[in-house]
Amino acid sequence: MTIRIGTFNAENLFRRPKAFALDSGAERRRILEDFTKLVALLDLDVYTAADQRKIAALITKHHADDDRRNSPRPFFVNQTRGGAKLYTKPRGGEIKIVAEGRPHWTGWAELVRDDLAWEAVENTGRVIAEVDADILLTVEVEDRLTLDRFNTQVLGDELGATPYPFNMLVDGNDSRGIDVGILSRHPITSVRPHLFDPGPSGVPVFSRDCPEFEIRLGNGETLWILGNHFKSKGFGNAQENDERRKAQADRVRQIYEAALEHSAHVVVAGDLNDTPDSAPVTTLLNAGLQDAMSHPAYTGDPGTYETGTRINQKIDYVMLSPKLWDTVEHVNVERRGVYAPRTFKSFLTVTSKANQASDHAALYADLDI
């Protein structure tokens, strides 16, 4: 039987942190770096006087205490009603951190979200409908119920495509609501998350997760999909980011090799946020996996991100175990959800960056299993 397996970084389905939509990459990085710093500070067991000053400065800098409907704040601190507080702010006064550490207040920091333009939502569905994969790994999806609603209401009701009978998503370690899920036309018989797998420093190695999805095909064969979204290069310390992706790849290799003991049909897929010659990707290739886009069946441009014309724009992968590699019939990239008017024709409904489906293309391979 022929089965189509794909991956698509949808950049959220209905709602997305508004900082992600900023036109300025520098401003986006600045906000996300400050948000990361704030989250790290808030997680400390004890807040020194210096920590308290830093927390107050970040809240003030980004107007995180401004809860007006038209507030420009990109993130806020959610202090639960009736619970112990992180800070107080008298009318007209300055923020004062009153909590002495993480155990002494109730709440969390959260990015402010905006609804995506309906045209962008439809174009995301259009990409998925056009690919029409039997199994599609979805990257940057809010949660499972959102994935299910998108499947039935957008794919099915709005676009008239056939909804997927099975979908699954386990919330990961990223507080921004960018999780790894799956849509399948074949039963998902088990899911194994790796949320708590420790990295070299003892903290969870995966920025999101590396869920293992076990899928039973119609011919009785079992397929294992290992979904991934590695640490990005977008913000933070470059060396630390590189080390984190390498540690993630090392752990995925271990998970992959263990999965081979259950089935010769194993796929590692998703957004690895690195190029084919990088240490993380090389780690996986050295384990015997092969990138579908390196197959002779694929003859298009080398990248999957933005225009996709350069190899350094190749960050999305469908990697196949040796047994699956021998079954490849066709490999392709669906780029028409990306707005790149000087490079290729998009869907007629994709007329700007604002309503493009994603800045990632969808990648898929047809296998005769």
ZATI-51920 format. One record per residue (C-alpha): residue number from 1; residue in one letter; chain; x, y, z. Coordinates in Angstrom, 2 decimals, padded with zeros to 5 digits. Each point is the difference from the previous one (the first is absolute). Layout:
! ZATI-51920
   num   residuo   cadena        c1        c2        c3
   NUM         A        A         X         Y         Z
...
! end
This chain:
! ZATI-51920
   num   residuo   cadena        c1        c2        c3
     1         M        A    000.00    000.00    000.00
     2         T        A    001.12    003.57   -000.68
     3         I        A    000.03    002.31    002.99
     4         R        A    000.83    003.71    000.03
     5         I        A    001.87    001.31    003.07
     6         G        A    000.60    003.71    000.46
     7         T        A    000.99    002.76    002.40
     8         F        A   -001.16    003.60    000.18
     9         N        A    000.92    002.81    002.37
    10         A        A   -003.37    001.77    000.00
    11         E        A    001.09    002.86    002.28
    12         N        A   -003.18   -000.47    002.07
    13         L        A   -003.49   -000.63   -001.32
    14         F        A   -002.26    002.68    001.50
    15         R        A    001.91    002.07    002.56
    16         R        A    003.65    000.99    000.21
    17         P        A    002.12    002.06    002.42
    18         K        A   -000.15    003.49   -001.46
    19         A        A    003.76    000.44    000.39
    20         F        A    000.46   -002.71   -002.67
    21         A        A   -001.83    002.19   -002.52
    22         L        A    002.29    003.03    000.31
    23         D        A    001.55    001.07   -003.29
    24         S        A    003.28    000.88    001.69
    25         G        A    002.04   -003.12    000.70
    26         A        A    002.20    001.97    002.41
    27         E        A   -003.00    001.19    002.01
    28         R        A   -001.46   -003.51    000.04
    29         R        A    003.27   -001.44    001.31
    30         R        A    000.29    002.73    002.63
    31         I        A   -003.47   -000.71    001.36
    32         L        A    000.42   -003.77    000.02
    33         E        A    003.42    000.25    001.63
    34         D        A   -001.41    002.26    002.72
    35         F        A   -002.94   -002.36    000.49
    36         T        A    002.41   -002.93    000.37
    37         K        A    002.07    001.98    002.52
    38         L        A   -003.13    000.83    001.99
    39         V        A   -001.19   -003.62    000.07
    40         A        A    003.45   -001.15    001.17
    41         L        A    000.05    002.60    002.76
    42         L        A   -003.53   -000.85    001.13
    43         D        A    000.95   -003.67    000.33
    44         L        A    002.71    000.72    002.59
    45         D        A   -000.72   -001.40    003.46
    46         V        A    001.32    003.16    001.64
    47         Y        A   -000.08    003.52   -001.45
    48         T        A    002.98    002.08    001.06
    49         A        A   -000.33    003.78    000.06
    50         A        A    001.76    000.06   -003.38
    51         D        A   -002.42   -002.60   -001.41
    52         Q        A   -002.96    002.05    001.21
    53         R        A    001.37    003.10   -001.72
    54         K        A    000.47   -001.90   -003.25
    55         I        A   -003.53   -001.44    000.14
    56         A        A   -001.49    003.42    000.67
    57         A        A    002.05    001.54   -002.82
    58         L        A   -001.19   -002.58   -002.55
    59         I        A   -003.63    000.41    001.02
    60         T        A    000.31    003.79   -000.23
    61         K        A    001.94   -000.04   -003.28
    62         H        A   -002.72   -001.95   -001.81
    63         H        A   -003.02    001.51    001.83
    64         A        A   -000.80   -003.54    001.16
    65         D        A   -002.14    001.40    002.82
    66         D        A   -002.26    001.93   -002.41
    67         D        A   -003.21   -002.01   -000.22
    68         R        A   -002.00    002.44   -002.13
    69         R        A   -001.67   -001.52   -003.07
    70         N        A    002.18    002.03   -002.40
    71         S        A    003.18   -000.57    001.98
    72         P        A    003.19   -000.30   -002.11
    73         R        A    001.48   -002.59    002.36
    74         P        A    001.42   -003.10   -001.75
    75         F        A   -000.17   -002.08    003.20
    76         F        A   -001.39    000.21    003.52
    77         V        A    000.26   -001.58    003.41
    78         N        A   -003.16   -001.85    000.92
    79         Q        A   -000.51    000.40    003.74
    80         T        A   -002.88   -002.20    001.09
    81         R        A   -002.85    001.67    001.87
    82         G        A    000.16   -000.51    003.72
    83         G        A    003.47   -001.55   -000.19
    84         A        A    003.34    001.31    001.20
    85         K        A    001.33    002.76   -002.29
    86         L        A    003.26    000.43   -001.87
    87         Y        A   -000.20    003.79   -000.02
    88         T        A   -002.06    002.98    001.03
    89         K        A   -000.32    003.37   -001.67
    90         P        A   -001.67    002.91    001.74
    91         R        A   -001.90    002.39   -002.25
    92         G        A    002.55    002.24   -001.66
    93         G        A    002.85   -001.83    001.69
    94         E        A    002.66   -002.50   -001.01
    95         I        A   -000.14   -003.78   -000.04
    96         K        A    001.21   -001.62    003.20
    97         I        A    000.84   -003.70    000.11
    98         V        A   -001.43   -001.35    003.25
    99         A        A    000.51   -003.74   -000.53
   100         E        A    003.19   -001.44    001.43
   101         G        A    000.22   -002.86   -002.52
   102         R        A   -001.94   -002.44   -002.17
   103         P        A   -001.66   -001.81    002.97
   104         H        A   -001.36    003.30    001.35
   105         W        A   -002.46    001.04   -002.72
   106         T        A   -002.53   -001.61   -002.34
   107         G        A    000.03    000.69   -003.75
   108         W        A    002.13   -000.01   -003.12
   109         A        A    001.28    002.12   -002.90
   110         E        A   -001.84   -000.32   -003.30
   111         L        A    000.30    001.41   -003.52
   112         V        A   -002.97    002.03   -001.22
   113         R        A   -001.77   -001.72   -002.90
   114         D        A   -001.83    001.39   -003.01
   115         D        A   -002.44   -001.73   -002.32
   116         L        A    001.49   -000.82   -003.38
   117         A        A   -001.64    001.59   -003.03
   118         W        A   -002.69   -002.32   -001.36
   119         E        A    001.70    000.02   -003.42
   120         A        A    003.18   -001.38    001.61
   121         V        A   -002.02   -002.69    001.78
   122         E        A   -001.62   -001.06   -003.27
   123         N        A    003.33   -000.01   -001.81
   124         T        A    001.46   -002.25    002.69
   125         G        A   -002.89   -002.38   -000.61
   126         R        A    000.54    000.30   -003.74
   127         V        A    003.61   -001.20    000.35
   128         I        A   -001.09   -003.01    002.06
   129         A        A   -002.83   -000.81   -002.41
   130         E        A    002.28    000.24   -003.05
   131         V        A    002.65   -002.23    001.55
   132         D        A   -002.71   -002.48    001.02
   133         A        A    002.44   -002.12    001.98
   134         D        A   -001.13   -003.23    001.59
   135         I        A    002.09    000.96    003.02
   136         L        A    000.97    003.63    000.62
   137         L        A    002.23    001.11    002.85
   138         T        A   -001.12    003.48    001.05
   139         V        A    002.50    002.40    001.59
   140         E        A   -000.94    003.15    001.94
   141         V        A   -003.58   -000.90    000.84
   142         E        A   -001.78    001.42    003.06
   143         D        A   -001.52   -003.13    001.56
   144         R        A   -001.88   -003.17   -000.92
   145         L        A   -003.51    001.45    000.11
   146         T        A    001.12    002.85   -002.24
   147         L        A    001.48   -002.54   -002.41
   148         D        A   -003.28   -001.92    000.07
   149         R        A   -002.11    003.13   -000.62
   150         F        A    002.27    001.06   -002.85
   151         N        A   -000.29   -003.47   -001.48
   152         T        A   -003.80   -000.06    000.03
   153         Q        A   -000.94    003.68   -000.37
   154         V        A    002.66    001.31   -002.40
   155         L        A    001.14   -003.05   -001.95
   156         G        A   -003.44   -001.59   -000.07
   157         D        A   -002.67    002.71    000.22
   158         E        A    001.74    002.97   -001.65
   159         L        A    002.22   -001.66   -002.60
   160         G        A   -002.02   -003.12   -000.69
   161         A        A    002.97   -002.31    000.52
   162         T        A   -000.29   -003.33    001.76
   163         P        A    000.76    000.47    003.70
   164         Y        A    002.45   -002.35    001.70
   165         P        A   -001.67   -002.62    002.19
   166         F        A    002.93   -000.01    002.45
   167         N        A    002.01    002.79    001.58
   168         M        A    002.23    000.20    003.03
   169         L        A    002.08    002.59    001.85
   170         V        A    001.65   -000.04    003.41
   171         D        A    000.73    003.46    001.41
   172         G        A    003.75    000.52    000.06
   173         N        A    002.50    002.04    002.00
   174         D        A   -000.44    003.26   -001.92
   175         S        A   -002.28    002.51    001.74
   176         R        A   -000.75    001.80   -003.28
   177         G        A   -002.46   -002.61   -001.29
   178         I        A    002.16   -001.35   -002.82
   179         D        A   -000.33   -003.74    000.38
   180         V        A    000.57   -003.05   -002.20
   181         G        A   -003.10   -001.93   -001.11
   182         I        A   -001.14   -002.41   -002.67
   183         L        A   -002.89   -000.50   -002.42
   184         S        A   -000.51   -003.55   -001.24
   185         R        A   -002.33   -002.04   -002.18
   186         H        A    001.24   -003.12    001.79
   187         P        A   -000.58   -000.87    003.67
   188         I        A    002.44    001.45    002.52
   189         T        A    000.45   -002.95    002.33
   190         S        A    002.42    001.48    002.53
   191         V        A    001.77    003.23    000.89
   192         R        A    003.13    000.31    002.09
   193         P        A    001.15    003.52    000.96
   194         H        A    003.54    000.91    001.02
   195         L        A   -000.81    003.22    001.85
   196         F        A    002.17   -000.77    002.99
   197         D        A    003.04   -001.60   -001.62
   198         P        A    002.92    001.83    001.63
   199         G        A    002.72    001.77   -001.95
   200         P        A    003.65    000.37    001.05
   201         S        A   -000.90    002.76    002.47
   202         G        A   -002.82   -002.00    001.56
   203         V        A   -002.84    002.12   -001.42
   204         P        A   -002.30   -001.57   -002.64
   205         V        A    001.96   -000.41   -003.22
   206         F        A   -002.90    000.73   -002.35
   207         S        A   -001.18    003.57   -000.51
   208         R        A   -003.38   -001.42   -000.98
   209         D        A   -000.03   -003.82    000.00
   210         C        A    000.91   -003.00   -002.13
   211         P        A   -003.28   -001.92    000.00
   212         E        A    000.03   -003.55   -001.38
   213         F        A   -003.18   -000.77   -001.93
   214         E        A   -000.69   -003.66   -000.73
   215         I        A   -002.31   -000.37   -003.01
   216         R        A   -001.64   -003.15   -001.31
   217         L        A   -000.25   -000.05   -003.78
   218         G        A   -002.73   -001.66   -002.00
   219         N        A    002.28   -002.84   -001.09
   220         G        A    000.76   -000.92    003.60
   221         E        A    003.43    001.64    000.08
   222         T        A    000.99    002.25    002.89
   223         L        A    001.59    003.40   -000.60
   224         W        A    001.74    002.16    002.59
   225         I        A    000.17    003.79   -000.42
   226         L        A    002.39    001.97    002.21
   227         G        A   -001.14    003.64   -000.11
   228         N        A    002.43    002.81    000.68
   229         H        A    000.42    003.75    000.23
   230         F        A    003.56    000.74    001.06
   231         K        A    001.19    003.16    001.77
   232         S        A    000.02    002.94   -002.38
   233         K        A    002.90    002.26   -000.92
   234         G        A   -002.28    003.02    000.19
   235         F        A    000.91    001.41    003.39
   236         G        A    002.12   -000.64    003.06
   237         N        A    003.64   -001.04    000.21
   238         A        A    001.13   -001.56   -003.29
   239         Q        A    002.43   -002.45    001.59
   240         E        A   -002.54   -001.15    002.57
   241         N        A   -002.61   -000.42   -002.76
   242         D        A    002.42   -002.09   -002.06
   243         E        A    000.82   -002.18    003.00
   244         R        A   -003.71   -000.44    000.76
   245         R        A   -000.80   -001.15   -003.55
   246         K        A    002.93   -002.41    000.05
   247         A        A   -001.19   -001.47    003.31
   248         Q        A   -003.50   -000.33   -001.45
   249         A        A    001.36   -001.81   -003.05
   250         D        A    002.01   -002.35    002.22
   251         R        A   -003.13   -000.92    001.92
   252         V        A   -002.11   -000.40   -003.15
   253         R        A    002.64   -002.38   -001.34
   254         Q        A   -000.37   -002.12    003.14
   255         I        A   -003.79    000.02   -000.31
   256         Y        A    000.23   -000.88   -003.70
   257         E        A    002.34   -002.92    000.63
   258         A        A   -002.35   -001.31    002.71
   259         A        A   -002.98    000.37   -002.36
   260         L        A    001.75   -002.16   -002.59
   261         E        A   -000.30   -002.88    002.45
   262         H        A   -003.79    000.25   -000.35
   263         S        A   -000.21    000.62   -003.74
   264         A        A    002.23    000.49   -003.03
   265         H        A   -002.39    002.78   -001.07
   266         V        A    001.14    003.08    001.91
   267         V        A   -000.26    003.66   -001.04
   268         V        A    001.64    003.01    001.67
   269         A        A   -001.77    003.14   -001.19
   270         G        A   -000.52    003.65    000.81
   271         D        A    001.79    003.33    000.22
   272         L        A    003.58   -000.62    001.12
   273         N        A    000.98    003.67   -000.35
   274         D        A    003.34   -000.93   -001.54
   275         T        A    001.58   -000.78   -003.35
   276         P        A    000.98   -003.40   -001.43
   277         D        A    003.70    000.52    000.74
   278         S        A   -000.55    001.02    003.63
   279         A        A    001.07   -002.11    002.96
   280         P        A   -003.58   -000.80    001.14
   281         V        A   -001.19   -001.12   -003.44
   282         T        A    003.22   -001.89   -000.68
   283         T        A   -000.50   -001.85    003.29
   284         L        A   -003.31   -001.35   -001.29
   285         L        A    001.30   -000.79   -003.48
   286         N        A    002.90   -001.92    001.53
   287         A        A   -002.56   -002.18    001.79
   288         G        A   -001.11   -001.33   -003.39
   289         L        A   -002.90    002.36   -000.61
   290         Q        A   -000.26    001.59   -003.45
   291         D        A   -001.55    003.34   -000.89
   292         A        A   -002.85   -000.39   -002.50
   293         M        A    001.11    003.12   -001.89
   294         S        A    003.34   -001.68   -000.79
   295         H        A   -001.81   -002.79   -001.88
   296         P        A    000.34   -000.02   -003.82
   297         A        A   -003.79    000.27   -000.17
   298         Y        A    000.28    003.62    001.20
   299         T        A    001.21    002.55   -002.56
   300         G        A   -001.15    003.36    001.41
   301         D        A    001.71    002.82    001.89
   302         P        A    001.99   -001.02    003.08
   303         G        A   -001.74    002.03    002.71
   304         T        A   -003.26   -000.16    001.94
   305         Y        A   -000.01    003.43    001.68
   306         E        A   -000.92    003.35   -001.59
   307         T        A    001.00   -000.08   -003.70
   308         G        A    001.70   -003.40    000.40
   309         T        A    002.54    000.72   -002.72
   310         R        A    003.07   -000.44    002.22
   311         I        A    001.23   -002.97    001.98
   312         N        A    000.18    002.13    003.16
   313         Q        A   -003.80    000.29   -000.28
   314         K        A   -000.34   -003.75    000.45
   315         I        A   -001.22   -000.56    003.58
   316         D        A   -003.03   -002.33   -000.35
   317         Y        A    000.49   -003.74   -000.38
   318         V        A   -001.63   -003.32   -000.70
   319         M        A    002.72   -002.50    000.91
   320         L        A   -000.49   -003.67   -000.79
   321         S        A    001.39   -003.22    001.41
   322         P        A    001.85   -002.22   -002.53
   323         K        A   -002.99   -002.29   -000.55
   324         L        A   -002.24    002.98   -000.78
   325         W        A    002.65    001.68   -002.18
   326         D        A   -000.20   -002.95   -002.37
   327         T        A   -003.74    000.59   -000.46
   328         V        A    000.14    003.69   -001.08
   329         E        A   -001.96    000.72   -003.18
   330         H        A   -000.40    003.78    000.02
   331         V        A    001.17    003.01    002.05
   332         N        A   -001.28    003.55   -000.29
   333         V        A   -000.25    003.36    001.76
   334         E        A   -003.22    002.04    000.04
   335         R        A    001.14    003.63   -000.01
   336         R        A   -003.11    001.84   -001.14
   337         G        A   -001.05    000.92    003.53
   338         V        A    003.12    002.19    000.27
   339         Y        A   -000.03    003.55   -001.39
   340         A        A    003.08    000.38   -002.22
   341         P        A   -001.20    001.83   -003.15
   342         R        A    003.47    000.45   -001.49
   343         T        A    000.82   -003.70    000.29
   344         F        A   -003.11   -002.13   -000.66
   345         K        A   -003.76    000.22   -000.37
   346         S        A   -001.96   -000.36    003.22
   347         F        A   -003.65   -000.93    000.32
   348         L        A   -002.13    002.80   -001.44
   349         T        A   -001.31    000.58    003.52
   350         V        A    003.53    000.61    001.36
   351         T        A    000.55    003.67   -000.76
   352         S        A    002.33    001.18    002.80
   353         K        A    002.05   -001.09    002.99
   354         A        A   -003.03    000.85    002.13
   355         N        A   -002.20   -002.70   -001.52
   356         Q        A    002.55   -002.63   -000.98
   357         A        A   -000.54   -003.40    001.56
   358         S        A    003.49   -000.13    001.45
   359         D        A    003.57    000.92   -000.90
   360         H        A    000.68   -003.75   -000.12
   361         A        A   -000.91   -002.23   -002.91
   362         A        A   -001.54   -003.42    000.56
   363         L        A    002.20   -002.99   -000.84
   364         Y        A   -001.31   -003.46   -000.83
   365         A        A    001.05   -003.39   -001.37
   366         D        A   -001.99   -002.83   -001.58
   367         L        A    001.01   -003.47    001.14
   368         D        A   -001.02   -003.40   -001.35
   369         I        A   -000.18   -002.01    003.21
! end
